[in-house]
Amino acid sequence: MSRPSSPARPSRLNTGFPMKQTVLLIAPSLGFESIFPLGLSTIASALMADGKVCIGLDERARPGCLDAALAGIDPDNRPMAAVIEASPRNVNQALDTAARCAAADIPAIFVGPAAATDARAMMDSSCAFAAVTGDPETVLRRLLAELANPAGAEIPGARFRTAAGVLTDSPPVFDMDLAGLVYDRTVFPVSDYCDHPRHPEFRQAAIETSRGCTLDCTFCPVPCRFGRTWRGRPIAAIVQEMSGLHRDYGITDFVIEDDQPLADIERFQTLMKAIRTALPGISMAFSNGLRPELLNISTLQLMAAAGTRDISLGIESGSSKVRASLNRPISTDQVQGIITEAHRLKMVVTGYFMLGLPGETVPQMLETIMMANRFRFDYVHFMVYHPWHVTTGPASLAFNHVRTAAYLGSYCNPMRLAGLARSGHISPGRARADASRLIEWIMAGRTGGGTW
């Protein structure tokens, strides 16, 4: 199968572009993760439809690309704006990026979860022009129009500085129809993101089938990001996008990046059936922590039939009391049942847990570590909780020590190692790479603010 080549990526900005109509789309560094920037790709499509030129700068996939781009700017021909994707996990990097853009006299606009959930703090902690709290594809168009012709009128879903230096904001309205959502794959070339870190046989792409979540997990910022709404993309559009990626780029493995794909279970089951019919032989992974209580055996069977190879379950705590305080009403029997059925269907199962939750006691943390080791998860992932604010520093060093011990204890578990060896997920020939990946997991997220 032929694959289109990626466009040339100059180390400096091409000053042949009409820079006053050019927007930089920037993904700051974020630990070891470099998944395709879905949020920036839909922004690129929306802005290019308005005649803008978009230049993608992903510090995760191409470290140093921002410095190279800024060094190539003609002072008399600057980009009109820089759109910076800010996650709770890379707030410090996003703020630093905004400062570097400001030094180059380029207005910075924050998008992403950090901007949407705490726009006031993002703006108070930077000299950025704006932070987007609504659907960025529509709000950014109005912000760019404000930059070109300042009026100072409120823009729903944006907090911005007027030409007079006054901060103004207006609540977001989430009424964009996701049927028209287009994911550009050229500004951020597919080839930068298609290799799986542990499975060279996969050619991978990230997609999303919905936006938002209406659930009320007490630790999660996602519902606030989209105003506690959930919107699903049309099933036909999802299948068409996946088919195009398979046909044009040879993609065989899809990572579903939804925050809550199970919000409408009947629709989800219909989607699985449609993927099975249209794309036999592909594989899928659900990596964002599925809610176990929303899964059942029939749904798992449909997922397996559609090619699901890997699921992650958001367990959060081994303590039933802590789970209840998080609004996670899941019993241990339900978790065991999901793991058993997923393994019967040849799925790899990862458990997500948090340590240091508000009011959590040391015995309750030990319950979490014991559950991670006692249950038959193929992999486990531990995160340290702390309330997210822009000014919040690194998570407690003590909790990070506990987290490191939890990781080492879980992956030195002989039963887990034996199971991974039997399934071929680890092997003597990959020992160094597997150990390196574990170290990356342990170290990821030790700086910046966030609920990890």
C-alpha positions as a printed NumPy array, in Angstrom:
array([[  0.   ,   0.   ,   0.   ],
       [  1.447,   3.363,  -1.006],
       [  1.629,   6.053,   1.646],
       [  1.722,   9.785,   0.953],
       [  4.904,  11.461,   2.057],
       [  4.805,  14.089,   4.781],
       [  5.203,  17.727,   3.768],
       [  8.622,  19.312,   4.119],
       [  9.318,  20.553,   7.647],
       [ 11.671,  23.554,   7.509],
       [ 13.629,  24.331,  10.66 ],
       [ 12.644,  27.99 ,  10.317],
       [  9.333,  29.594,   9.467],
       [  8.84 ,  29.979,   5.738],
       [  8.656,  33.727,   5.304],
       [  7.121,  33.163,   1.896],
       [  3.822,  32.615,   3.721],
       [  1.558,  35.622,   4.355],
       [  2.521,  35.626,   8.031],
       [ -0.207,  38.062,   9.066],
       [ -2.647,  35.28 ,   8.175],
       [ -0.487,  32.56 ,   9.752],
       [ -1.244,  30.875,  13.088],
       [  1.238,  28.763,  15.016],
       [ -0.341,  25.689,  16.633],
       [  1.888,  24.589,  19.502],
       [  1.87 ,  21.409,  21.596],
       [  4.336,  21.975,  24.491],
       [  6.37 ,  19.091,  25.865],
       [  4.503,  16.555,  28.02 ],
       [  6.577,  13.837,  29.632],
       [  6.98 ,  10.809,  27.397],
       [  3.611,  11.109,  25.644],
       [  3.43 ,  12.19 ,  22.017],
       [ -0.009,  11.046,  20.865],
       [ -1.429,  12.844,  17.832],
       [ -2.773,  16.307,  18.888],
       [ -6.433,  15.786,  18.024],
       [ -7.547,  19.094,  19.54 ],
       [ -5.066,  21.12 ,  17.493],
       [ -5.904,  19.173,  14.332],
       [ -9.567,  20.225,  14.382],
       [ -8.49 ,  23.809,  15.075],
       [ -6.21 ,  23.626,  12.03 ],
       [ -9.089,  22.473,   9.849],
       [-11.384,  25.249,  11.094],
       [ -8.808,  28.001,  10.643],
       [ -7.642,  26.812,   7.227],
       [-11.267,  26.832,   6.098],
       [-11.18 ,  30.559,   6.934],
       [ -8.105,  31.066,   4.763],
       [ -5.508,  30.987,   7.534],
       [ -2.147,  29.244,   7.176],
       [ -1.424,  26.91 ,  10.09 ],
       [  2.045,  25.757,  11.143],
       [  2.223,  22.862,  13.587],
       [  4.95 ,  22.844,  16.241],
       [  4.899,  19.778,  18.487],
       [  7.613,  19.869,  21.129],
       [  6.718,  16.305,  22.16 ],
       [  7.351,  14.777,  18.735],
       [ 10.02 ,  17.256,  17.55 ],
       [ 11.871,  18.764,  20.541],
       [ 13.395,  22.114,  19.718],
       [ 11.037,  22.911,  16.842],
       [  9.599,  25.988,  18.604],
       [ 13.007,  27.592,  19.153],
       [ 13.927,  26.944,  15.525],
       [ 10.661,  28.474,  14.343],
       [ 10.924,  31.567,  16.531],
       [ 14.516,  32.106,  15.443],
       [ 13.349,  32.304,  11.839],
       [ 10.727,  35.004,  12.301],
       [ 11.051,  38.199,  10.322],
       [ 10.318,  41.082,  12.759],
       [  8.382,  42.838,  10.01 ],
       [  6.347,  39.758,   9.082],
       [  5.175,  37.982,  12.223],
       [  2.471,  35.308,  12.649],
       [ -0.846,  36.747,  13.787],
       [ -1.122,  34.431,  16.804],
       [  0.171,  31.317,  18.555],
       [ -2.395,  28.797,  19.826],
       [ -0.936,  26.819,  22.751],
       [ -2.535,  23.575,  23.975],
       [ -2.375,  23.53 ,  27.784],
       [ -2.971,  20.394,  29.834],
       [ -2.988,  20.243,  33.645],
       [  0.109,  18.099,  33.23 ],
       [  2.178,  20.654,  31.3  ],
       [  0.978,  24.009,  32.624],
       [  4.494,  25.233,  33.359],
       [  5.63 ,  24.374,  29.839],
       [  2.565,  26.098,  28.369],
       [  3.206,  29.259,  30.406],
       [  6.855,  29.243,  29.327],
       [  5.779,  28.839,  25.705],
       [  3.439,  31.828,  26.003],
       [  6.286,  33.925,  27.431],
       [  8.578,  32.962,  24.547],
       [  5.888,  33.865,  22.023],
       [  5.299,  37.197,  23.793],
       [  9.032,  37.927,  23.599],
       [  8.709,  37.469,  19.838],
       [  5.672,  39.818,  19.851],
       [  3.246,  37.03 ,  18.923],
       [ -0.104,  37.036,  20.789],
       [ -0.631,  33.744,  22.641],
       [ -3.978,  31.999,  23.011],
       [ -4.405,  29.067,  25.398],
       [ -6.682,  26.153,  24.507],
       [ -7.159,  22.738,  26.116],
       [ -8.237,  21.473,  29.547],
       [ -6.135,  23.868,  31.618],
       [ -7.479,  26.911,  29.78 ],
       [-11.069,  25.696,  29.879],
       [-11.128,  24.816,  33.57 ],
       [ -9.139,  27.744,  34.987],
       [ -8.96 ,  30.512,  32.387],
       [ -8.628,  33.214,  35.028],
       [ -5.513,  31.648,  36.544],
       [ -3.972,  30.956,  33.142],
       [ -4.394,  34.596,  32.179],
       [ -3.298,  35.944,  35.566],
       [ -0.13 ,  33.83 ,  35.376],
       [  0.873,  34.935,  31.888],
       [  0.839,  37.76 ,  29.391],
       [ -1.276,  35.763,  26.948],
       [ -3.918,  37.44 ,  24.842],
       [ -6.679,  34.929,  25.565],
       [ -7.777,  31.606,  27.063],
       [-10.544,  29.588,  25.399],
       [-13.244,  28.03 ,  27.572],
       [-15.696,  27.063,  24.8  ],
       [-15.4  ,  25.029,  21.609],
       [-12.05 ,  26.27 ,  20.252],
       [-12.971,  25.724,  16.591],
       [-15.605,  28.455,  16.799],
       [-14.192,  30.682,  19.558],
       [-10.757,  31.04 ,  17.945],
       [-12.259,  32.457,  14.762],
       [-13.772,  35.312,  16.751],
       [-10.598,  35.858,  18.768],
       [ -8.519,  36.14 ,  15.596],
       [-11.065,  38.594,  14.216],
       [-10.692,  40.601,  17.446],
       [ -6.912,  40.665,  16.978],
       [ -7.3  ,  41.918,  13.41 ],
       [ -9.992,  44.509,  14.207],
       [-10.235,  45.217,  17.946],
       [-13.765,  45.894,  19.162],
       [-13.627,  44.808,  22.789],
       [-17.01 ,  43.074,  22.661],
       [-17.498,  39.947,  24.767],
       [-16.871,  36.626,  23.036],
       [-18.773,  33.648,  24.516],
       [-16.284,  31.014,  25.596],
       [-13.256,  33.31 ,  25.813],
       [-11.373,  35.355,  28.382],
       [ -9.188,  37.918,  26.604],
       [ -7.419,  41.242,  26.913],
       [ -8.99 ,  44.088,  24.967],
       [ -6.909,  46.637,  23.1  ],
       [ -7.321,  48.859,  26.165],
       [ -5.792,  46.131,  28.356],
       [ -9.072,  45.227,  30.051],
       [ -9.742,  41.56 ,  30.74 ],
       [-13.172,  40.506,  29.546],
       [-14.85 ,  37.129,  29.533],
       [-18.179,  35.508,  28.765],
       [-19.486,  32.011,  29.632],
       [-19.129,  29.343,  26.96 ],
       [-21.953,  27.96 ,  24.853],
       [-21.435,  24.378,  23.673],
       [-23.666,  24.217,  20.625],
       [-21.236,  23.214,  17.875],
       [-22.473,  20.299,  15.777],
       [-19.756,  17.62 ,  15.789],
       [-21.   ,  16.361,  12.423],
       [-18.88 ,  19.072,  10.812],
       [-15.729,  18.315,  12.8  ],
       [-12.73 ,  17.661,  10.529],
       [ -9.399,  16.281,  11.744],
       [ -6.53 ,  17.618,   9.65 ],
       [ -3.601,  15.201,   9.366],
       [ -1.156,  17.404,   7.422],
       [ -0.266,  20.302,   9.751],
       [  0.854,  17.615,  12.205],
       [  1.931,  14.828,   9.804],
       [  0.641,  11.32 ,  10.462],
       [  4.168,   9.927,  10.091],
       [  5.264,  11.689,  13.301],
       [  2.794,   9.709,  15.405],
       [  2.109,   6.33 ,  13.81 ],
       [  4.808,   4.211,  15.488],
       [  3.788,   2.302,  18.614],
       [  6.484,   2.477,  21.339],
       [  6.397,  -1.271,  22.022],
       [  4.746,  -2.834,  18.979],
       [  6.6  ,  -2.072,  15.733],
       [  4.042,  -4.138,  13.839],
       [  1.354,  -1.523,  14.537],
       [  0.816,   1.571,  12.413],
       [ -1.216,   3.688,  14.786],
       [ -3.523,   6.712,  14.75 ],
       [ -5.515,   8.473,  17.467],
       [ -9.173,   9.296,  16.909],
       [-12.074,  10.523,  19.012],
       [-15.713,   9.511,  18.633],
       [-17.224,  11.953,  21.151],
       [-16.536,  14.957,  23.335],
       [-17.166,  15.615,  26.986],
       [-18.653,  13.725,  29.906],
       [-21.729,  14.196,  32.067],
       [-20.57 ,  12.04 ,  34.979],
       [-19.574,  13.524,  38.314],
       [-16.26 ,  12.007,  39.403],
       [-15.078,  14.413,  42.079],
       [-11.435,  14.455,  40.96 ],
       [-11.917,  14.94 ,  37.208],
       [-11.749,  18.248,  35.269],
       [-13.235,  16.807,  32.055],
       [-16.922,  17.599,  32.744],
       [-16.021,  21.243,  33.422],
       [-14.068,  21.479,  30.179],
       [-17.17 ,  21.003,  28.036],
       [-19.792,  22.391,  30.391],
       [-20.881,  18.937,  31.603],
       [-22.135,  18.117,  28.126],
       [-21.533,  15.007,  26.043],
       [-21.727,  15.02 ,  22.258],
       [-21.177,  12.085,  19.932],
       [-19.871,  12.314,  16.393],
       [-22.021,  10.673,  13.692],
       [-21.106,   7.002,  13.389],
       [-20.83 ,   7.24 ,   9.598],
       [-18.291,  10.08 ,   9.931],
       [-16.181,   8.078,  12.399],
       [-16.094,   5.001,  10.184],
       [-15.32 ,   7.141,   7.137],
       [-12.391,   8.771,   8.935],
       [-10.996,   5.423,  10.077],
       [-11.387,   3.946,   6.6  ],
       [ -9.562,   6.922,   5.094],
       [ -6.67 ,   6.596,   7.539],
       [ -6.445,   2.878,   6.794],
       [ -6.569,   3.43 ,   3.033],
       [ -4.367,   6.514,   2.692],
       [ -1.81 ,   5.983,   5.457],
       [ -1.851,   2.254,   6.1  ],
       [ -3.158,   2.704,   9.66 ],
       [ -4.018,  -0.641,  11.245],
       [ -4.362,   0.29 ,  14.912],
       [ -6.619,   3.003,  16.364],
       [ -6.315,   4.585,  19.811],
       [ -9.716,   5.858,  20.954],
       [ -9.015,   9.072,  22.882],
       [-12.546,   9.85 ,  24.104],
       [-12.951,  10.976,  27.681],
       [-16.222,   9.03 ,  27.935],
       [-16.998,   6.743,  24.958],
       [-19.613,   4.78 ,  26.948],
       [-21.981,   7.691,  27.687],
       [-24.563,   6.36 ,  25.199],
       [-24.122,   2.605,  25.394],
       [-26.544,   1.755,  22.568],
       [-24.768,   4.163,  20.235],
       [-21.398,   2.736,  21.312],
       [-22.526,  -0.808,  20.54 ],
       [-23.794,   0.322,  17.141],
       [-20.416,   1.948,  16.475],
       [-18.578,  -1.278,  17.307],
       [-20.788,  -3.197,  14.874],
       [-20.182,  -0.617,  12.141],
       [-16.389,  -0.768,  12.616],
       [-16.437,  -4.565,  12.525],
       [-18.333,  -4.499,   9.218],
       [-16.323,  -1.737,   7.525],
       [-12.821,  -2.466,   8.844],
       [-12.255,  -6.162,   9.498],
       [ -8.747,  -6.919,  10.703],
       [ -7.948,  -3.584,  12.356],
       [ -7.196,  -3.288,  16.077],
       [ -8.188,  -0.72 ,  18.692],
       [ -7.128,   0.415,  22.16 ],
       [ -9.19 ,   2.348,  24.715],
       [ -6.512,   4.054,  26.785],
       [ -8.323,   6.778,  28.742],
       [ -9.723,   4.774,  31.645],
       [-13.12 ,   3.233,  30.889],
       [-15.694,   3.223,  33.683],
       [-16.008,  -0.479,  34.64 ],
       [-19.602,  -0.116,  35.86 ],
       [-20.643,   1.033,  32.36 ],
       [-19.243,  -2.104,  30.742],
       [-20.978,  -5.453,  30.496],
       [-20.219,  -8.779,  28.851],
       [-22.168,  -8.081,  25.656],
       [-20.413,  -4.736,  25.176],
       [-16.997,  -6.324,  25.715],
       [-17.842,  -9.009,  23.173],
       [-18.801,  -6.392,  20.585],
       [-15.582,  -4.493,  21.316],
       [-13.521,  -7.645,  20.818],
       [-15.337,  -8.494,  17.582],
       [-14.533,  -4.991,  16.283],
       [-10.822,  -5.516,  16.996],
       [-10.276,  -4.17 ,  20.521],
       [ -6.942,  -5.466,  21.797],
       [ -6.388,  -3.254,  24.824],
       [ -8.584,  -1.572,  27.448],
       [ -7.756,   0.578,  30.452],
       [-10.063,   0.665,  33.469],
       [-10.36 ,   3.674,  35.763],
       [-10.466,   1.986,  39.188],
       [ -8.768,   4.844,  41.095],
       [ -8.734,   3.217,  44.56 ],
       [ -8.703,  -0.204,  46.158],
       [-10.837,   1.152,  48.998],
       [-14.611,   0.959,  48.549],
       [-15.012,   3.983,  50.849],
       [-12.645,   6.086,  48.748],
       [-14.328,   4.985,  45.518],
       [-17.691,   6.026,  46.978],
       [-16.294,   9.461,  47.831],
       [-15.143,   9.784,  44.211],
       [-18.608,   8.85 ,  42.867],
       [-17.163,   5.641,  41.455],
       [-19.773,   3.04 ,  42.512],
       [-17.938,  -0.065,  41.353],
       [-17.598,  -3.277,  43.357],
       [-14.528,  -5.477,  43.372],
       [-16.635,  -8.342,  42.01 ],
       [-17.582,  -6.191,  39.009],
       [-13.94 ,  -5.333,  38.366],
       [-12.918,  -8.991,  38.591],
       [-15.698,  -9.952,  36.192],
       [-14.656,  -7.362,  33.614],
       [-10.998,  -8.447,  33.805],
       [-11.898, -12.136,  33.478],
       [-14.139, -11.59 ,  30.441],
       [-11.654,  -9.227,  28.78 ],
       [ -8.89 , -11.818,  29.152],
       [-11.159, -14.51 ,  27.731],
       [-11.578, -12.228,  24.713],
       [ -7.772, -11.848,  24.404],
       [ -7.695,  -8.218,  25.544],
       [ -4.846,  -6.674,  27.52 ],
       [ -6.171,  -4.932,  30.655],
       [ -4.534,  -1.966,  32.412],
       [ -5.713,  -0.669,  35.773],
       [ -5.489,   3.044,  36.581],
       [ -5.091,   4.029,  40.239],
       [ -4.523,   7.227,  42.212],
       [ -2.655,   7.805,  45.457],
       [ -2.943,  10.715,  47.881],
       [ -6.649,  11.429,  47.417],
       [ -8.27 ,  13.937,  49.807],
       [ -8.909,  12.274,  53.162],
       [ -7.259,   9.013,  52.066],
       [ -5.495,   7.174,  54.878],
       [ -2.313,   5.136,  54.669],
       [ -4.259,   1.84 ,  55.097],
       [ -6.523,   2.874,  52.206],
       [ -3.492,   3.569,  50.019],
       [ -2.206,   0.122,  50.914],
       [ -5.571,  -1.299,  49.817],
       [ -4.979,   0.285,  46.418],
       [ -1.508,  -1.202,  46.079],
       [ -2.788,  -4.612,  47.22 ],
       [ -5.666,  -4.507,  44.716],
       [ -3.277,  -3.605,  41.889],
       [ -1.194,  -6.668,  42.741],
       [ -3.973,  -9.112,  43.642],
       [ -6.199,  -8.56 ,  40.615],
       [ -5.118,  -9.95 ,  37.248],
       [ -4.309,  -6.658,  35.514],
       [ -1.701,  -7.032,  32.793],
       [ -0.422,  -3.548,  33.535],
       [ -1.111,  -1.014,  36.265],
       [ -0.59 ,   2.74 ,  36.29 ],
       [ -0.35 ,   4.859,  39.458],
       [ -0.933,   8.594,  39.54 ],
       [ -0.547,  11.1  ,  42.366],
       [ -3.575,  13.274,  43.044],
       [ -3.428,  16.929,  43.945],
       [ -5.863,  19.773,  43.302],
       [ -5.071,  21.535,  40.074],
       [ -4.326,  25.234,  39.997],
       [ -1.91 ,  27.041,  37.713],
       [  0.182,  28.038,  40.707],
       [  0.268,  24.543,  42.213],
       [  3.775,  23.161,  42.371],
       [  4.877,  19.544,  41.962],
       [  2.937,  16.829,  43.73 ],
       [  4.039,  15.862,  47.221],
       [  7.476,  14.253,  47.167],
       [  6.298,  11.779,  49.811],
       [  3.435,  10.607,  47.573],
       [  5.844,  10.288,  44.666],
       [  7.997,   7.97 ,  46.789],
       [  4.898,   5.879,  47.541],
       [  4.027,   5.879,  43.843],
       [  7.511,   4.72 ,  42.874],
       [  7.343,   1.915,  45.444],
       [  3.903,   0.91 ,  44.135],
       [  5.243,   0.681,  40.588],
       [  8.304,  -1.305,  41.537],
       [  6.275,  -3.652,  43.726],
       [  3.703,  -4.218,  41.006],
       [  6.2  ,  -4.909,  38.247],
       [  8.416,  -7.1  ,  40.402],
       [  5.362,  -9.265,  41.054],
       [  6.384, -12.737,  39.756],
       [  2.813, -13.617,  38.75 ],
       [  2.468, -10.432,  36.655],
       [  5.852, -10.936,  35.027],
       [  5.024, -14.557,  34.231],
       [  1.69 , -13.56 ,  32.71 ],
       [  3.277, -10.853,  30.561],
       [  5.963, -13.285,  29.402],
       [  3.37 , -15.941,  28.489],
       [  1.404, -13.419,  26.447],
       [  4.53 , -12.143,  24.697],
       [  4.265,  -8.621,  26.093],
       [  7.729,  -8.866,  27.612],
       [ 10.687, -10.934,  26.502],
       [ 14.393, -11.198,  27.332],
       [ 15.234,  -9.501,  24.046],
       [ 13.209,  -6.434,  25.028],
       [ 14.234,  -6.287,  28.68 ],
       [ 16.137,  -3.018,  28.367],
       [ 13.327,  -1.309,  26.404],
       [ 10.673,  -2.582,  28.837],
       [ 12.674,  -1.375,  31.854],
       [ 13.175,   2.011,  30.2  ],
       [  9.438,   2.328,  29.597],
       [  8.706,   1.547,  33.252],
       [ 11.16 ,   4.231,  34.368],
       [  9.441,   6.713,  32.048],
       [  6.071,   5.844,  33.594],
       [  7.452,   6.348,  37.104],
       [  9.047,   9.683,  36.224],
       [  6.184,  11.068,  34.102],
       [  4.249,  13.937,  35.61 ],
       [  6.6  ,  14.799,  38.473],
       [  6.536,  18.499,  37.606],
       [  3.754,  20.988,  37.004],
       [  0.259,  20.962,  38.414],
       [ -2.519,  18.563,  37.735],
       [ -4.628,  15.565,  38.542],
       [ -2.568,  12.823,  36.949]])
